[in-house]
Structure formats: structure tokens, C-alpha cells
Amino acid sequence: MVPDISTGADTRGLINYLFGPGRRDEHTDPHIVAAWDLTGAPDPGRDPEATYTQLANRLDHHVDLRTRELGKKPPQHVWHCPVRTAPGDRYLTDVEWADVARRVVAATGITPEGDEKACRWIAVRHADDHIHILATTVRADGRRPRTNRDGWRAQKECRKIEAEFGLRRLKSGDLTAPRTPTGAERAKAERQGQDVTAREWLREQAYGVAASVHSIDEYFTVLGSLGIQVKPRISAKTGEVDGYSLAAPGDTIWYGGSKLAPDLSYNRLTERLPTQEVADRPQQVVDPADSWRRTESAVRTAWTVLDAGDDAVAQGHLEAFGDTLHNLARATPGPHQEQLQAAAQAFNRARRSAIRADHDAATGLRQAAKELAYAPNLPGGLAIALVFAALHLARAAAKWHEQRGHEQQAAAAEQAVRHLHASYQQAAEPVLADLARRAPRPQTVQRFEAAVRQAVPDHADRILTDPAWPALATTLARAESAGHNPRHLLAEVSARRELDSAERPAEVLNWRITAQPNKRAQAARTPSTLNTTRTTQAPQPVATPVNIRPEERGRRR
């Protein structure tokens, strides 16, 4: 059962909508099921002599008295709360909906139990699966009701109603969810042949841009380059920008940043988008894989942070991880890109909670994520290793939220996990199969088996019987060609995190080793090469032995 509270200033206009045919003639048999006083609330849906104006005047009675006292109408005096059952729920009777309405207005402070001077309200039903509660928020004593946190209180009461009425139990919220599209927005999108509303489209565009830019000014510039209309809000006190609104190309409906999502507000964006000079931006690097390796390492570090116990630091890493997923989806073209994009969109809900984030603590992951936005496309094992690390961090995020009672965030993280798993399987299965076909000679495999038993004795049997062992053997052979000692390398990567919980330990080690830098390529770099800037010609990427055919390796030496 979903309540959705909003406020306005036009009682008569809302009555017209509730008792009218709807935007697509979807309203059937509109009528009042409950009210502050059924004898004093004329019902235009059932009484031919009742009019919309009569009902509006009755509801606005206390508002009009207060208007005469103040000389102006109280602002935003119309309180509107649709309450909808979940898809698949049974249809409630009018009597049951009346009970729901009375409980919601009592829980939210519109009409506290036993308060004879409370606000006037009605509940209108014009569809099988929902009602609309309309209240005017001026009490009989002229005061305004105490409706602070009314959305949270309405949700809390709806959870109780679901249990008592045998309805589907929805996840409890914490006031960090973005606003859902209105019926008018959905109808408009349908008329225009769009799958999503303008609000939802702008939200995803804003998240994607915020993930890759380095300042709020650049954020506005990139949005404008996409055809999105940007309207900064200038403070009358300071003369500086203190907010903004966006509109879809060619549209006339504007949405403030906080109306798209709480963490897209101007203040929240400036917390994690400090002004940076161009010289501080990611520079061209000798090895295009470096940005991918740094991001993979930062994602693994974030996984450890979630276990450390500092909630503010963990929340900061989760928000930075949300940026990482957006940039990963952008930097990874291919058949699995669609699943990565879906994972990034799903995790947008998991990145927000009532815990205030420590953004400074997550600087490493956020900077690595922004580097990834500028990194060249890198198909192959390293990109898959990053997807693999992201998959495990998303699982850890779901568990972290679940332990703290963040039901909606945990569900969103689980949804991201499903998309990341599908993306990983699409990308990894052919690569693992190819590695298995290229397994080294039996003598070399036996030597690697001995290295496994020496470096990881507690997990050696599981590793060597893992279906991914042939692929790991090939990866060890390539790492050895790149200058690594197999036994030392195995000991190093297995110590990063326990393998007890890994179902496929050989597969885990394979991607950890894949993300290791090439020792010989690193040794070949000179100090002048490492200091390359944008003003110099970027050197060609150094080929690693992993990417060199055996017959070419000798010629290059």
C-alpha cells in the first residue's frame, strides 16, 4: 500500500479532477467513502443536487475564516494523499477504504484521534485500487496541523494496515526515495510514445553526468550539451547560485534537482563536486589499463570499508560506487552493457539512505570512477575483473543495508546484483572458455598446482577442482610471462580477502590476478614517460606480454 503526499492551493481544482472523468476517462463511479463529517460533506458523485463548488466551500470553511483574519489566504492549504494498493492485491470495499482513510489522516496529524477542532477532509474513490484523501490544512481554531514527517508516518501506518488486511507487505522507506511520476506525467509520456516520464529520464541523465564531471559548473555545461534545459537559481541574498531546475529538450515542465532525487539537489552535488582546475583532471597515462586497475582496486577497498563499522564512511563509498557503476556502463560497450546500465539505475536507490555520507573518506573511489569516465575502452579480462569486483561490492551493499533495516535500499542493491551477475556471465563465460582452451603444457600446470598448494594450502583442493582452474592456469602462465612469481602472486591475491565464502575460488583468483599490473611494462617506463601531460603527445600504450603472440615476443626483445 503506497501513500504519496503532496500539497497545493486549489481545493476546487482538485475536486474537479477527483470527480471528473480523468485524463483518459479512467475514473469510474467517483464517490466519497469517508469524510470529517459525512452529513456535512455533499457528494457530487452520488447526490445529483450536490455541486463541486458546494463541496469546495465546505472544505474551505476554516480556510476562508482564516483568510479574512489575515487578509490573505494561508499558503499551500490543500493536502492531497492518494493511497494505492500494490499490484496483485485484492480490491478493498468502500468500508475498508474508509477505515484506511481515517487511519491515515489520524497518523499524519491531519485529524488526530478525538480532536474536535481538526482539519476537514474527504476520501474519494474513483478506481478499484486506490483512493484520494483531500484535506484543507487549517483547523477550526485557526492553527495549522502538525504534519511534520507526514510521509513517513503515512508509510508506517500503511505497513500496519497491510498486515491487518492481508495485503502485500511493501518495503518501509526513510524519506530518501525520489518522487514517483504523477499520473499526468505518465499519461504525457504515453501520448509521446516514451517508455519513461520526463522526470525519470532527467533523473538518469543527471546521475550519469554527475558521475563523470568535476565541478558543478561542468555539470551544468554537460547537461546543456545534451540538449537539456538548465535554469540556475540565483540567491537574492548572496547573488550566487543556490539551486537549479532542469527540463527535457523542448519541454516546458521544470524539475528542481531535489525533486528528481534528494542527492541531486544543488547542496548535495556541491558536497561531492568541488571545483577543480583543469590541471587536476585525469591526465593521459602510458598504459590505458591503469585507470581500470585503480578503479578495480578502489572497488575492492570499498568492500572492506563496509565491514569496518563506520556508517558515514561506508555511506560515502556507496554513493561513490553509484558513480562508478554509471561510468563502468559508459566505458564498457558490448552485449553486456545494457545490464550494466540497468545495474547503475537500480543502484541509484541503494546509494541513498538517512545516514549522512562522509564524502572525503571516499575520495579514492570517486576519483578512480571519474578516471574511468575518461579511460579508453578496454575489452577483455581487466574490464571483466572490474565487473566481477563490482558484483561483490553490490552484494556487500545489500547485506549492509539489510543489517541496518534499510529495506528499500537493500532491495535495490539486490536488483543491481542481479543485473551485474547477468552482465558478468555474458562477458566472462566466453573469456573463461577461451582461457581454458589455451591452458599451458601439463608440466607447467603441475608446477602451478604445486604453487597453489604452497601459497594457499587451506583452499588448494577447492581451487584445483574448480571448473575455472584451467582458466586460472592460463592466467598464471601469462602473469609469469609478465614478470610475476606464481607462488608469490597467489599468496598476495589470496590474502586480499578470505576465500571461505567463495563458491568458485579459482574464478575469484583468476580475476584478482588479471587486475595485477604488468611488472615488466612498469619497469620499462621512464620518469619522463610517467609525467606526460595533456600538452605533450601521448605515447603509444605499452603492449604487455599477455597481449603479444609467442612468435612476436622474441622479435620485440
C-alpha positions as CSV (number, residue, x, y, z in Angstrom):
1,M,0.0,0.0,0.0
2,V,1.6,3.2,-1.2
3,P,0.7,6.7,0.1
4,D,2.0,9.7,-1.9
5,I,1.6,13.1,-0.2
6,S,1.7,16.5,-1.9
7,T,0.3,20.0,-1.2
8,G,-1.3,22.7,-3.3
9,A,-3.6,25.7,-3.1
10,D,-6.6,25.0,-5.3
11,T,-9.3,23.0,-3.5
12,R,-11.9,23.4,-6.3
13,G,-9.4,22.3,-9.0
14,L,-8.5,19.1,-7.2
15,I,-12.2,18.3,-6.6
16,N,-12.8,18.8,-10.4
17,Y,-10.1,16.2,-11.1
18,L,-11.3,13.7,-8.4
19,F,-14.9,13.7,-9.5
20,G,-14.2,14.2,-13.2
21,P,-13.6,11.6,-15.9
22,G,-9.8,11.6,-15.5
23,R,-7.3,12.4,-18.2
24,R,-8.0,9.3,-20.1
25,D,-11.6,8.6,-18.9
26,E,-10.2,6.2,-16.4
27,H,-12.3,7.4,-13.4
28,T,-15.4,5.2,-12.8
29,D,-18.1,5.9,-10.2
30,P,-16.3,8.6,-8.2
31,H,-17.8,9.0,-4.8
32,I,-16.9,9.9,-1.2
33,V,-16.2,6.9,1.1
34,A,-15.2,8.8,4.2
35,A,-15.1,12.4,5.4
36,W,-14.6,14.6,8.5
37,D,-18.5,14.6,8.6
38,L,-20.4,12.6,6.1
39,T,-23.6,14.6,6.8
40,G,-21.7,17.9,6.1
41,A,-19.8,16.8,3.0
42,P,-22.0,16.9,-0.1
43,D,-21.1,14.1,-2.5
44,P,-21.3,15.2,-6.2
45,G,-20.7,11.6,-7.2
46,R,-23.8,10.3,-5.7
47,D,-26.0,13.3,-5.0
48,P,-27.3,14.9,-8.2
49,E,-28.0,18.2,-6.3
50,A,-24.5,18.5,-4.8
51,T,-22.0,20.6,-6.7
52,Y,-18.2,20.8,-6.8
53,T,-18.5,24.4,-5.5
54,Q,-20.6,23.4,-2.5
55,L,-18.1,20.7,-1.5
56,A,-15.1,23.1,-2.0
57,N,-16.8,25.7,0.1
58,R,-17.5,23.3,2.9
59,L,-13.9,22.0,2.9
60,D,-12.5,25.6,2.7
61,H,-14.7,26.9,5.6
62,H,-11.8,27.3,8.1
63,V,-9.5,28.5,5.4
64,D,-11.9,31.3,4.4
65,L,-12.3,32.4,8.1
66,R,-8.5,32.5,8.5
67,T,-8.1,34.4,5.2
68,R,-10.4,37.1,6.5
69,E,-8.4,37.4,9.7
70,L,-5.0,37.5,7.9
71,G,-6.0,39.4,4.8
72,K,-4.5,36.7,2.7
73,K,-5.1,33.0,2.1
74,P,-2.8,30.6,4.0
75,P,-0.2,29.1,1.6
76,Q,-0.4,25.5,0.4
77,H,-3.5,24.8,2.3
78,V,-4.6,21.8,0.3
79,W,-3.2,18.4,1.5
80,H,-3.5,15.6,-1.0
81,C,-2.7,11.9,-0.4
82,P,-3.5,9.1,-2.9
83,V,-3.3,5.7,-1.2
84,R,-2.9,2.8,-3.6
85,T,-2.8,-1.0,-3.1
86,A,0.1,-3.0,-4.6
87,P,-0.4,-4.8,-8.0
88,G,-1.9,-8.2,-7.3
89,D,-3.7,-7.2,-4.1
90,R,-7.3,-7.8,-3.6
91,Y,-9.7,-4.9,-4.1
92,L,-10.9,-3.4,-0.9
93,T,-14.5,-2.5,-0.1
94,D,-15.7,1.1,0.5
95,V,-15.9,0.3,4.2
96,E,-12.3,-0.9,4.2
97,W,-11.1,2.1,2.3
98,A,-13.0,4.4,4.7
99,D,-11.1,2.7,7.6
100,V,-7.8,3.2,5.7
101,A,-8.6,6.9,5.2
102,R,-9.4,7.6,8.8
103,R,-6.2,5.9,10.0
104,V,-4.0,7.8,7.5
105,V,-5.4,11.2,8.4
106,A,-5.1,10.4,12.1
107,A,-1.5,9.1,11.7
108,T,-0.3,12.1,9.7
109,G,-1.7,14.7,12.1
110,I,-4.5,15.9,9.8
111,T,-7.2,14.7,12.2
112,P,-5.7,13.3,15.5
113,E,-7.9,10.9,17.4
114,G,-10.6,12.7,19.5
115,D,-9.6,16.2,18.2
116,E,-12.9,18.1,17.5
117,K,-11.1,21.1,16.0
118,A,-9.1,19.1,13.5
119,C,-9.0,19.8,9.7
120,R,-11.7,19.0,7.3
121,W,-11.1,16.2,4.8
122,I,-12.7,13.7,2.4
123,A,-11.7,10.4,0.8
124,V,-12.8,9.9,-2.8
125,R,-12.8,6.6,-4.6
126,H,-12.9,6.6,-8.4
127,A,-11.0,3.3,-9.1
128,D,-10.8,-0.2,-7.7
129,D,-7.2,0.0,-6.4
130,H,-6.9,3.4,-4.7
131,I,-8.5,6.4,-3.0
132,H,-7.6,10.1,-2.8
133,I,-7.6,11.9,0.5
134,L,-8.1,15.6,0.3
135,A,-7.8,17.9,3.3
136,T,-7.6,21.6,3.9
137,T,-4.9,22.3,6.4
138,V,-6.5,25.0,8.6
139,R,-8.1,23.8,11.9
140,A,-11.2,25.1,13.5
141,D,-9.1,27.1,15.9
142,G,-7.2,28.8,13.0
143,R,-4.0,26.9,13.6
144,R,-2.2,24.7,11.0
145,P,-1.9,21.0,11.8
146,R,1.3,19.4,12.8
147,T,2.2,17.4,9.7
148,N,5.9,17.1,10.0
149,R,7.2,13.8,8.6
150,D,3.7,13.1,7.4
151,G,5.0,10.9,4.5
152,W,7.0,8.7,6.9
153,R,4.1,8.4,9.3
154,A,1.7,7.6,6.5
155,Q,4.0,4.8,5.3
156,K,4.4,3.5,8.8
157,E,0.6,3.3,9.2
158,C,0.2,1.6,5.8
159,R,2.6,-1.1,6.9
160,K,0.3,-1.9,9.8
161,I,-2.8,-1.8,7.5
162,E,-1.1,-4.2,5.1
163,A,-0.5,-6.7,7.9
164,E,-4.1,-6.4,9.3
165,F,-5.8,-6.6,5.9
166,G,-3.7,-9.4,4.5
167,L,-2.2,-7.3,1.7
168,R,1.2,-7.4,0.1
169,R,3.9,-6.2,2.6
170,L,5.9,-3.4,0.9
171,K,9.3,-2.1,2.0
172,S,9.5,0.6,4.6
173,G,11.0,3.9,3.4
174,D,13.2,6.5,5.1
175,L,12.2,9.6,3.1
176,T,15.2,9.3,0.8
177,A,13.3,7.8,-2.2
178,P,12.8,10.0,-5.3
179,R,9.4,11.3,-6.1
180,T,7.4,9.0,-8.3
181,P,5.9,10.3,-11.5
182,T,2.4,11.6,-11.3
183,G,-0.5,10.2,-13.3
184,A,-0.3,13.3,-15.5
185,E,3.4,12.7,-16.2
186,R,2.8,9.1,-17.1
187,A,-0.1,10.0,-19.4
188,K,2.1,12.6,-21.1
189,A,4.9,10.1,-21.7
190,E,2.4,7.6,-23.1
191,R,1.0,10.2,-25.5
192,Q,4.5,11.0,-26.7
193,G,5.4,7.3,-27.1
194,Q,8.0,7.4,-24.4
195,D,8.8,4.4,-22.1
196,V,9.7,6.7,-19.2
197,T,8.4,10.0,-18.0
198,A,10.4,13.3,-18.4
199,R,11.1,13.2,-14.6
200,E,12.7,9.7,-14.8
201,W,14.7,10.5,-17.9
202,L,16.1,13.7,-16.5
203,R,17.0,11.9,-13.2
204,E,19.1,9.2,-15.0
205,Q,20.8,11.8,-17.2
206,A,21.6,13.9,-14.2
207,Y,23.1,10.9,-12.3
208,G,25.2,9.9,-15.4
209,V,26.6,13.4,-15.8
210,A,27.3,13.9,-12.1
211,A,29.3,10.7,-12.1
212,S,31.8,11.9,-14.6
213,V,32.2,15.7,-14.2
214,H,34.5,17.5,-11.7
215,S,32.6,20.7,-10.8
216,I,29.1,22.0,-10.6
217,D,29.8,24.4,-13.4
218,E,30.8,21.5,-15.6
219,Y,27.7,19.6,-14.5
220,F,25.5,22.4,-15.9
221,T,27.6,22.6,-19.1
222,V,27.4,18.9,-19.9
223,L,23.7,18.8,-19.3
224,G,23.2,21.7,-21.7
225,S,25.3,20.0,-24.3
226,L,22.9,17.1,-24.2
227,G,20.0,19.4,-25.1
228,I,18.7,19.5,-21.5
229,Q,17.4,22.9,-20.5
230,V,19.2,24.2,-17.3
231,K,17.9,27.1,-15.2
232,P,20.2,28.0,-12.3
233,R,18.6,29.7,-9.3
234,I,20.3,32.9,-8.0
235,S,20.0,33.7,-4.3
236,A,18.6,37.1,-3.6
237,K,20.8,37.4,-0.5
238,T,24.2,36.4,-1.9
239,G,23.8,36.8,-5.6
240,E,25.2,33.3,-6.1
241,V,23.7,30.1,-7.5
242,D,22.0,28.1,-4.7
243,G,19.8,25.8,-6.8
244,Y,18.8,24.7,-10.2
245,S,16.0,23.2,-12.3
246,L,16.0,21.0,-15.4
247,A,13.6,20.5,-18.3
248,A,13.7,17.9,-21.1
249,P,14.5,19.2,-24.6
250,G,11.6,21.2,-25.9
251,D,9.6,20.7,-22.7
252,T,8.0,23.4,-20.6
253,I,7.9,21.5,-17.3
254,W,10.8,22.2,-15.0
255,Y,12.0,20.0,-12.2
256,G,14.3,21.1,-9.3
257,G,17.3,19.0,-8.6
258,S,15.9,17.8,-5.2
259,K,12.6,16.9,-7.0
260,L,14.4,14.5,-9.2
261,A,16.2,12.8,-6.3
262,P,17.4,14.0,-2.8
263,D,21.1,13.6,-3.7
264,L,20.7,15.6,-6.9
265,S,19.9,18.8,-5.0
266,Y,22.4,21.7,-5.5
267,N,23.7,21.4,-1.9
268,R,24.3,17.7,-2.1
269,L,26.0,17.9,-5.5
270,T,28.4,20.7,-4.3
271,E,29.4,18.4,-1.4
272,R,30.9,15.9,-3.8
273,L,31.7,18.1,-6.8
274,P,34.2,20.6,-5.5
275,T,35.7,23.0,-8.1
276,Q,38.8,21.5,-9.7
277,E,41.3,23.1,-12.1
278,V,41.9,21.5,-15.5
279,A,45.4,20.6,-14.3
280,D,43.8,18.4,-11.6
281,R,41.8,16.4,-14.1
282,P,42.8,12.8,-15.0
283,Q,45.8,13.0,-17.3
284,Q,46.7,10.8,-20.2
285,V,48.5,7.7,-19.0
286,V,51.0,5.5,-20.6
287,D,49.1,2.3,-20.0
288,P,45.3,2.7,-20.8
289,A,44.7,-0.2,-18.3
290,D,45.9,1.9,-15.3
291,S,42.6,3.6,-14.8
292,W,40.8,0.3,-14.9
293,R,43.2,-1.2,-12.4
294,R,42.9,1.7,-10.0
295,T,39.1,1.5,-10.2
296,E,39.1,-2.2,-9.5
297,S,41.4,-1.7,-6.5
298,A,39.3,1.1,-5.2
299,V,36.1,-1.1,-5.5
300,R,37.8,-3.8,-3.5
301,T,38.8,-1.3,-0.9
302,A,35.2,-0.1,-0.6
303,W,34.1,-3.7,0.0
304,T,36.5,-3.8,3.0
305,V,35.2,-0.4,4.2
306,L,31.6,-1.8,4.5
307,D,32.9,-4.3,7.1
308,A,34.8,-1.6,9.1
309,G,31.8,-0.3,11.0
310,D,31.9,3.4,10.3
311,D,28.5,4.1,8.8
312,A,29.3,7.6,7.5
313,V,32.4,6.4,5.7
314,A,30.5,3.4,4.3
315,Q,27.7,5.6,3.0
316,G,30.2,7.8,1.3
317,H,31.7,4.8,-0.5
318,L,28.2,3.6,-1.5
319,E,27.5,7.0,-3.2
320,A,30.9,6.9,-4.9
321,F,30.2,3.3,-6.0
322,G,26.9,4.5,-7.6
323,D,29.1,6.9,-9.8
324,T,31.4,4.0,-10.6
325,L,28.6,1.9,-12.0
326,H,27.4,4.7,-14.3
327,N,30.9,5.2,-15.6
328,L,31.6,1.5,-15.9
329,A,28.4,1.1,-18.0
330,R,29.5,4.0,-20.2
331,A,33.1,2.7,-20.7
332,T,32.1,-0.9,-21.4
333,P,30.4,-1.3,-24.8
334,G,29.2,-4.7,-25.8
335,P,26.3,-7.0,-25.4
336,H,26.6,-6.8,-21.6
337,Q,26.4,-3.0,-21.5
338,E,22.6,-3.0,-21.2
339,Q,22.7,-5.0,-18.0
340,L,25.4,-2.7,-16.6
341,Q,23.2,0.4,-17.3
342,A,20.3,-1.3,-15.6
343,A,22.5,-2.1,-12.6
344,A,23.6,1.6,-12.3
345,Q,20.0,2.7,-12.5
346,A,18.9,0.2,-9.8
347,F,21.7,1.2,-7.5
348,N,20.7,4.8,-7.6
349,R,18.1,3.9,-4.9
350,A,20.7,1.9,-2.9
351,R,23.2,4.8,-2.8
352,R,20.9,6.9,-0.6
353,S,19.9,6.5,3.0
354,A,19.2,8.6,6.0
355,I,22.9,8.2,7.0
356,R,24.9,11.4,6.1
357,A,27.8,10.4,3.9
358,D,31.5,11.2,4.6
359,H,32.4,12.1,1.0
360,D,36.0,12.9,1.9
361,A,36.6,9.3,3.0
362,A,35.6,8.0,-0.4
363,T,37.8,10.4,-2.4
364,G,39.9,7.5,-3.8
365,L,36.9,5.6,-5.2
366,R,35.3,8.7,-6.6
367,Q,38.5,9.9,-8.3
368,A,39.1,6.4,-9.8
369,A,35.5,6.4,-11.0
370,K,36.0,9.7,-12.8
371,E,39.2,8.5,-14.4
372,L,37.2,5.6,-15.7
373,A,34.9,8.0,-17.5
374,Y,37.9,9.3,-19.5
375,A,39.6,6.0,-19.9
376,P,39.8,4.3,-23.3
377,N,37.6,1.2,-23.9
378,L,39.4,-1.8,-22.7
379,P,37.7,-5.0,-23.8
380,G,38.9,-8.3,-22.2
381,G,39.9,-9.6,-18.9
382,L,40.6,-6.4,-16.9
383,A,37.1,-5.0,-17.7
384,I,35.5,-8.2,-16.6
385,A,37.6,-8.2,-13.4
386,L,36.1,-4.8,-12.6
387,V,32.6,-6.1,-13.2
388,F,33.4,-9.0,-11.0
389,A,34.6,-6.8,-8.2
390,A,31.5,-4.5,-8.6
391,L,29.2,-7.6,-8.4
392,H,30.7,-8.5,-5.0
393,L,30.6,-4.9,-3.7
394,A,26.9,-4.7,-4.7
395,R,26.2,-7.9,-2.7
396,A,28.0,-6.5,0.3
397,A,26.0,-3.3,-0.1
398,A,22.7,-5.2,0.0
399,K,23.9,-7.0,3.2
400,W,25.0,-3.7,4.8
401,H,21.6,-2.1,4.1
402,E,19.7,-5.1,5.3
403,Q,21.6,-5.1,8.6
404,R,20.6,-1.5,9.2
405,G,16.9,-2.0,8.3
406,H,17.1,-0.1,5.1
407,E,14.6,-2.3,3.3
408,Q,14.2,-0.3,0.1
409,Q,17.9,0.2,-0.3
410,A,18.6,-3.5,0.3
411,A,16.0,-4.5,-2.3
412,A,17.5,-2.0,-4.8
413,A,21.0,-3.4,-4.2
414,E,19.8,-6.9,-4.8
415,Q,18.3,-5.8,-8.0
416,A,21.6,-4.3,-9.0
417,V,23.3,-7.6,-8.1
418,R,21.0,-9.5,-10.5
419,H,21.9,-7.1,-13.4
420,L,25.6,-7.2,-12.6
421,H,25.5,-11.0,-12.4
422,A,23.8,-11.2,-15.8
423,S,26.4,-8.8,-17.3
424,Y,29.3,-10.7,-15.8
425,Q,28.0,-14.0,-17.1
426,Q,27.6,-12.6,-20.6
427,A,31.1,-11.2,-20.6
428,A,33.0,-13.8,-18.6
429,E,31.8,-17.1,-19.9
430,P,33.4,-16.8,-23.4
431,V,36.7,-15.4,-21.9
432,L,37.0,-18.2,-19.3
433,A,36.3,-20.7,-22.0
434,D,39.0,-19.2,-24.2
435,L,41.5,-19.2,-21.3
436,A,40.7,-22.9,-20.6
437,R,41.4,-23.8,-24.3
438,R,44.8,-22.1,-24.1
439,A,45.9,-23.9,-20.9
440,P,49.7,-24.4,-20.8
441,R,51.6,-27.7,-21.1
442,P,50.9,-30.4,-18.4
443,Q,54.4,-29.9,-16.9
444,T,53.6,-26.2,-16.4
445,V,50.2,-27.0,-15.0
446,Q,51.8,-29.4,-12.5
447,R,54.2,-26.7,-11.4
448,F,51.3,-24.3,-10.9
449,E,49.4,-26.9,-8.9
450,A,52.4,-27.1,-6.5
451,A,52.5,-23.3,-6.3
452,V,48.8,-23.3,-5.3
453,R,49.4,-25.9,-2.5
454,Q,52.3,-23.9,-1.2
455,A,50.6,-20.5,-1.4
456,V,47.0,-21.4,-0.5
457,P,47.2,-24.7,1.4
458,D,43.8,-24.3,3.1
459,H,41.9,-23.9,-0.2
460,A,44.1,-25.8,-2.6
461,D,41.8,-28.7,-3.1
462,R,38.8,-26.4,-3.8
463,I,40.9,-24.3,-6.2
464,L,42.2,-27.3,-8.2
465,T,38.8,-28.9,-8.5
466,D,37.1,-25.7,-9.5
467,P,35.9,-25.8,-13.1
468,A,37.7,-22.5,-13.6
469,W,41.1,-24.0,-12.7
470,P,42.2,-24.5,-16.4
471,A,41.5,-20.8,-17.0
472,L,43.4,-19.8,-13.8
473,A,46.4,-21.9,-15.0
474,T,46.5,-19.9,-18.3
475,T,46.3,-16.6,-16.4
476,L,49.2,-17.7,-14.1
477,A,51.2,-18.6,-17.2
478,R,50.6,-15.1,-18.6
479,A,51.4,-13.5,-15.3
480,E,54.6,-15.4,-15.1
481,S,55.5,-14.1,-18.6
482,A,54.7,-10.6,-17.3
483,G,57.4,-10.9,-14.6
484,H,55.4,-12.3,-11.6
485,N,56.4,-15.2,-9.4
486,P,53.3,-17.5,-9.5
487,R,53.6,-18.6,-5.9
488,H,54.2,-15.1,-4.5
489,L,51.4,-13.8,-6.7
490,L,48.9,-16.4,-5.4
491,A,49.8,-15.7,-1.8
492,E,49.4,-12.0,-2.4
493,V,46.0,-12.1,-4.1
494,S,44.5,-14.7,-1.8
495,A,45.4,-12.6,1.2
496,R,43.3,-9.7,0.0
497,R,40.1,-11.2,1.3
498,E,39.1,-14.6,2.6
499,L,38.1,-17.3,0.2
500,D,35.9,-19.3,2.6
501,S,32.7,-17.7,1.2
502,A,33.8,-18.0,-2.5
503,E,31.9,-20.7,-4.3
504,R,34.4,-20.6,-7.2
505,P,37.8,-19.8,-5.6
506,A,39.7,-20.4,-8.8
507,E,37.5,-17.9,-10.6
508,V,37.9,-15.3,-7.9
509,L,41.7,-15.7,-8.0
510,N,41.7,-15.5,-11.8
511,W,40.2,-12.0,-11.8
512,R,42.3,-10.8,-9.0
513,I,45.4,-11.8,-10.9
514,T,44.0,-10.4,-14.1
515,A,43.9,-7.0,-12.4
516,Q,47.5,-7.1,-11.4
517,P,49.8,-4.6,-13.3
518,N,52.5,-5.9,-15.7
519,K,55.8,-5.8,-13.8
520,R,58.0,-5.7,-16.9
521,A,55.9,-3.0,-18.5
522,Q,56.2,-0.9,-15.3
523,A,59.9,-1.4,-15.2
524,A,60.2,-0.2,-18.8
525,R,58.7,3.1,-18.0
526,T,60.9,6.1,-17.5
527,P,60.3,9.1,-15.3
528,S,59.7,11.4,-18.3
529,T,57.0,9.0,-19.5
530,L,55.2,9.0,-16.2
531,N,55.0,12.8,-16.2
532,T,53.2,13.0,-19.5
533,T,50.6,15.8,-19.6
534,R,47.9,16.9,-22.0
535,T,50.2,19.3,-23.7
536,T,52.6,16.6,-24.9
537,Q,51.9,13.9,-27.4
538,A,50.7,10.9,-25.6
539,P,52.9,7.8,-26.1
540,Q,51.5,4.7,-27.6
541,P,50.2,2.2,-25.0
542,V,52.9,-0.3,-23.9
543,A,51.9,-3.8,-25.0
544,T,52.1,-6.3,-22.3
545,P,53.3,-9.9,-22.8
546,V,49.8,-11.0,-22.2
547,N,48.7,-9.3,-25.5
548,I,51.7,-10.4,-27.6
549,R,51.7,-13.6,-29.7
550,P,54.5,-16.0,-28.9
551,E,56.1,-15.6,-32.3
552,E,56.2,-11.8,-31.8
553,R,57.7,-11.8,-28.3
554,G,61.2,-12.7,-29.5
555,R,61.3,-10.0,-32.2
556,R,60.2,-7.4,-29.6
557,R,63.1,-8.4,-27.3
